[in-house]
Amino acid sequence: MEEKIINQIQSSLPSLFFFMEKQKKRNIIINYDKEVDVLYISFEALQKANDTEFFSDDILVRKKNKAIIGLTLLNFKKSLSS
């Protein structure tokens, strides 16, 4: 299980860093809520979104003034086991 998680993180990093460079973001804040199995990824400081788009059934893109400020991954732990 740990190896699978590490491989998933490793395979995601290039895309994440490309996005951060393109958007001129410098920080990532990650929070996991175990009770509801949701992973929150925020870019820069924690902010309230004024728009949310569904990327897929389990991924929400949070935006503020049309700029992406974070992602919400629903059913996160469950998705790792599939």
N, CA and C of each residue as an Amber inpcrd file, in Angstrom:
protein
   246
   0.8250000  -1.1960000   0.0000000   0.0000000   0.0000000   0.0000000
   0.8660000   1.2560000   0.0000000   1.8930000   1.3180000   0.8570000
   2.7600000   2.4870000   0.9160000   3.4680000   2.7220000  -0.4100000
   3.9370000   1.6520000  -1.0250000   4.6270000   1.7890000  -2.3040000
   3.6880000   2.3600000  -3.3690000   2.4450000   1.9190000  -3.3660000
   1.4670000   2.4170000  -4.3260000   1.2340000   3.9140000  -4.1270000
   1.1140000   4.3290000  -2.8810000   0.9000000   5.7440000  -2.5760000
   2.1030000   6.5740000  -3.0120000   3.2930000   6.1020000  -2.7010000
   4.5060000   6.8240000  -3.0920000   4.5940000   6.9360000  -4.6080000
   4.2870000   5.8810000  -5.3180000   4.3180000   5.9110000  -6.7870000
   3.2940000   6.8940000  -7.3470000   2.1060000   6.9430000  -6.7470000
   1.0860000   7.8830000  -7.2160000   1.5270000   9.3250000  -6.9830000
   2.0950000   9.5920000  -5.8310000   2.5770000  10.9430000  -5.5400000
   3.6960000  11.3160000  -6.5090000   4.6270000  10.4100000  -6.6890000
   5.7560000  10.6650000  -7.5730000   5.2960000  10.9340000  -9.0070000
   4.3330000  10.1840000  -9.4840000   3.8630000  10.3790000 -10.8550000
   3.0690000  11.6780000 -11.0130000   2.5190000  12.2080000  -9.9200000
   1.7380000  13.4420000  -9.9720000   2.5940000  14.7050000  -9.8500000
   3.7630000  14.5860000  -9.2740000   4.5790000  15.7680000  -8.9900000
   4.9510000  16.5930000 -10.2220000   5.3880000  16.0010000 -11.3210000
   5.7420000  16.8500000 -12.4760000   4.5900000  17.7380000 -12.9440000
   3.3910000  17.1950000 -13.0160000   2.2330000  17.9950000 -13.4390000
   1.9190000  19.0850000 -12.4250000   2.0180000  18.7550000 -11.1540000
   1.7340000  19.7280000 -10.1100000   2.7300000  20.8790000 -10.1560000
   3.9980000  20.5720000 -10.3040000   4.9980000  21.6310000 -10.3490000
   4.8980000  22.4470000 -11.6320000   4.5310000  21.8240000 -12.7430000
   4.3130000  22.5650000 -13.9820000   3.1710000  23.5560000 -13.7940000
   2.0760000  23.1040000 -13.1860000   0.9400000  23.9790000 -12.9200000
   1.3570000  25.1360000 -12.0170000   2.0940000  24.8290000 -10.9470000
   2.4890000  25.8700000 -10.0050000   3.3820000  26.9090000 -10.6740000
   4.2960000  26.4590000 -11.5110000   5.1830000  27.3880000 -12.2030000
   4.3890000  28.2710000 -13.1680000   3.4830000  27.6630000 -13.9080000
   2.6760000  28.3920000 -14.8780000   1.7880000  29.4300000 -14.1910000
   1.2300000  29.0710000 -13.0450000   0.3310000  29.9640000 -12.3120000
   1.0700000  30.8800000 -11.3340000   2.3930000  30.7670000 -11.3020000
   3.2300000  31.5600000 -10.3840000   2.8460000  31.3410000  -8.9180000
   2.5680000  30.0890000  -8.5850000   2.2560000  29.7130000  -7.2040000
   3.5400000  29.2490000  -6.5290000   3.6690000  29.5160000  -5.2440000
   4.8930000  29.1260000  -4.5440000   4.6640000  28.1300000  -3.4190000
   3.4670000  28.0300000  -2.9270000   3.2000000  27.1820000  -1.7710000
   2.0190000  26.2570000  -2.0110000   2.0660000  25.1130000  -1.3420000
   0.9550000  24.1690000  -1.3630000   0.6050000  23.8690000   0.0890000
  -0.6660000  23.9340000   0.3940000  -1.1500000  23.5560000   1.7180000
  -2.0700000  22.3610000   1.5160000  -1.7680000  21.2720000   2.2110000
  -2.5550000  20.0470000   2.0670000  -3.1500000  19.6850000   3.4190000
  -4.4520000  19.4590000   3.4150000  -5.1630000  19.0300000   4.6230000
  -6.0270000  17.8310000   4.2700000  -6.0550000  16.8660000   5.1790000
  -6.8900000  15.6780000   4.9870000  -7.8660000  15.5770000   6.1310000
  -9.1440000  15.4340000   5.8140000 -10.1890000  15.2450000   6.8110000
 -10.5820000  13.7690000   6.7900000 -10.0800000  13.0330000   7.7710000
 -10.2890000  11.5880000   7.8320000 -11.7620000  11.2230000   8.0050000
 -12.4930000  12.0290000   8.7600000 -13.8950000  11.7070000   9.0340000
 -14.7440000  11.6740000   7.7730000 -14.4410000  12.5250000   6.8120000
 -15.2350000  12.5680000   5.5820000 -14.4450000  12.1040000   4.3600000
 -13.1810000  11.6990000   4.5730000 -12.3050000  11.1870000   3.5200000
 -12.1590000  12.1820000   2.3700000 -11.7440000  13.4070000   2.7330000
 -11.5610000  14.4610000   1.7400000 -10.1660000  15.0530000   1.8970000
  -9.4580000  15.1970000   0.7750000  -8.1460000  15.8330000   0.7500000
  -8.3160000  17.2110000   0.1330000  -7.8300000  18.2190000   0.8450000
  -7.8900000  19.5920000   0.3630000  -6.4780000  20.0300000  -0.0220000
  -6.3230000  20.5330000  -1.2310000  -5.0470000  21.0770000  -1.6830000
  -5.2810000  22.5440000  -2.0050000  -4.5530000  23.4230000  -1.3150000
  -4.6850000  24.8580000  -1.5480000  -3.3520000  25.3930000  -2.0480000
  -3.4230000  26.3150000  -2.9890000  -2.2340000  26.9500000  -3.5240000
  -2.1020000  28.3240000  -2.8810000  -0.9170000  28.6190000  -2.3810000
  -0.6470000  29.8470000  -1.6440000  -1.3840000  29.7970000  -0.3020000
  -1.9800000  30.8830000   0.1180000  -2.6580000  30.9390000   1.4150000
  -4.0600000  30.3470000   1.3050000  -4.6070000  29.9030000   2.4380000
  -5.9830000  29.4150000   2.4490000  -6.9220000  30.5600000   2.1010000
  -7.8050000  30.3060000   1.1550000  -8.7340000  31.3260000   0.6860000
 -10.1130000  30.7110000   0.4800000 -11.1110000  31.5390000   0.5350000
 -12.4610000  31.0810000   0.2120000 -12.6750000  31.2250000  -1.2850000
 -13.1870000  30.1700000  -1.8790000 -13.4900000  30.2020000  -3.3080000
 -14.8100000  30.9060000  -3.5450000 -14.9250000  31.5500000  -4.7060000
 -16.2160000  32.1140000  -5.0800000 -16.8140000  31.3660000  -6.2710000
 -16.1340000  30.2690000  -6.6800000 -16.6420000  29.4190000  -7.7460000
 -16.0280000  28.0310000  -7.5910000 -16.7840000  27.0060000  -7.8920000
 -16.3010000  25.6270000  -7.8400000 -16.7870000  24.9050000  -9.0820000
 -15.8750000  24.1860000  -9.7290000 -16.2230000  23.4010000 -10.8990000
 -15.9260000  21.9350000 -10.6320000 -16.7710000  21.0650000 -11.1330000
 -16.5260000  19.6300000 -11.0360000 -15.5980000  19.2240000 -12.1660000
 -14.4300000  18.7040000 -11.8160000 -13.5100000  18.1700000 -12.8180000
 -13.8960000  16.7350000 -13.1330000 -14.2760000  16.0030000 -12.0900000
 -14.7760000  14.6370000 -12.2200000 -15.7110000  14.4040000 -11.0400000
 -16.1840000  13.1740000 -10.8960000 -17.0840000  12.8810000  -9.7800000
 -16.4490000  13.1650000  -8.4250000 -15.1380000  12.9790000  -8.3280000
 -14.4640000  13.0990000  -7.0360000 -13.4670000  14.2460000  -6.9410000
 -13.3810000  15.0910000  -7.9600000 -12.4190000  16.1970000  -7.9210000
 -13.1340000  17.5020000  -8.2200000 -13.0150000  18.4390000  -7.2740000
 -13.5800000  19.7690000  -7.4240000 -12.4370000  20.7580000  -7.5930000
 -12.5830000  21.6780000  -8.5180000 -11.6020000  22.7360000  -8.7310000
 -12.1680000  24.0030000  -8.1080000 -11.4430000  24.5270000  -7.1150000
 -11.8960000  25.7380000  -6.4330000 -11.2300000  26.9550000  -7.0720000
 -12.0580000  27.9720000  -7.3500000 -11.5500000  29.1720000  -8.0130000
 -11.9640000  30.4300000  -7.2650000 -11.1320000  31.4320000  -7.4100000
 -11.4510000  32.7650000  -6.8910000 -11.1200000  33.7480000  -8.0090000
 -12.1190000  34.4710000  -8.4580000 -11.9400000  35.4170000  -9.5700000
 -11.3040000  34.7320000 -10.7740000 -11.7970000  33.5640000 -11.1100000
 -11.3880000  32.7490000 -12.2640000 -10.0070000  32.0980000 -12.1350000
  -9.2800000  32.3650000 -11.0560000  -7.9730000  31.7360000 -10.8450000
  -8.1480000  30.4930000  -9.9700000  -7.4550000  29.4170000 -10.3060000
  -7.5230000  28.1970000  -9.5010000  -6.7740000  28.4350000  -8.1920000
  -7.4950000  28.2450000  -7.0880000  -6.8620000  28.4300000  -5.7830000
  -6.7180000  27.1140000  -5.0260000  -7.3390000  26.0440000  -5.5360000
  -7.2010000  24.7720000  -4.8500000  -8.0140000  23.6670000  -5.4800000
  -7.8070000  22.4840000  -4.9410000  -8.5220000  21.2890000  -5.3740000
  -9.1120000  20.6080000  -4.1510000 -10.2440000  19.9760000  -4.3290000
 -10.8520000  19.1570000  -3.2900000 -11.0280000  17.7630000  -3.8750000
 -10.4220000  16.7770000  -3.2260000 -10.5010000  15.3930000  -3.6960000
 -11.3900000  14.6100000  -2.7500000 -12.5850000  14.2690000  -3.2200000
 -13.5470000  13.5120000  -2.4260000 -13.1930000  12.0300000  -2.4570000
 -13.5610000  11.3110000  -1.4200000 -13.3020000   9.8590000  -1.3420000
 -11.8310000   9.5350000  -1.5890000 -10.9510000  10.3220000  -0.9890000
  -9.5240000  10.2370000  -1.3040000  -8.9150000   8.8840000  -0.9400000
  -9.0790000   8.4550000   0.2930000  -8.4800000   7.1820000   0.7070000
  -9.0870000   6.0240000  -0.0810000 -10.3660000   6.0800000  -0.3030000
 -11.0490000   5.0540000  -1.0780000 -10.4540000   4.9630000  -2.5000000
 -10.1270000   6.1120000  -3.0880000  -9.5880000   6.1250000  -4.4430000
  -8.1920000   5.5050000  -4.5080000  -7.4560000   5.5430000  -3.4070000
  -6.1190000   4.9400000  -3.3870000  -6.1690000   3.4240000  -3.4230000
  -7.2360000   2.8560000  -2.9140000  -7.3260000   1.3970000  -2.8470000
  -7.8470000   0.7790000  -4.1460000  -8.2880000   1.6350000  -5.0820000
  -8.8020000   1.0680000  -6.3420000  -7.7320000   0.9470000  -7.3930000
